[in-house]
Amino acid sequence: QVQLVESGGGLVQPGGPLKLSCAASGFTFGSYSMGWYRQAPGKKRELVAHINSNGNIINYADSVKGRFTISRDNSKNTVYLQMNSLKPDDTAVYYCNRRYSDYWGQGTQVTVSS
């Protein structure tokens, strides 16, 4: 069955970096677009970054452009989210998603606070 397992979340100070990973299994990873979403308390889940199957089409939410970088390693069935210059507004649970599907990871908490 499809499994998506996020890791790498934690507590970070404003301005700091953090890198999330999402390990995928149960499907042909290299054939699917992937996305990172986030959901802050009391807010709707929002798409943060999208990457297509071979990594040559990438899109970001305006709020993270220039600070976040999505990438993937199809040999490792893993998608990454490098987050730099983190702000308190980036605090949320971050989820990995196989795009255009209902397959989600369990989420990983990112808290940006001093």
C-alpha angles and dihedrals in degrees: 000000000000114000130180118185120187125200140166103067124134147117117315134171120246110277093026131120132243132177123210125199131197118197113202131200140163097053141054096278096191092060097061139071114236135204143194118220132180136202124198122197111285093006135102121259109264134196110248102176140356131200126184125228098276097031100246097111115060130166133182137195110254090243093064103033112130092016106060128054125195119201140160140209108206091188088062098036088234136131122198138201116201109197120194133175090023119200131201087250088065089068107120145106107280120214134193117220137187097230121253091011140091094243113121137166123235092258134241124237119238116189121184111195142129 
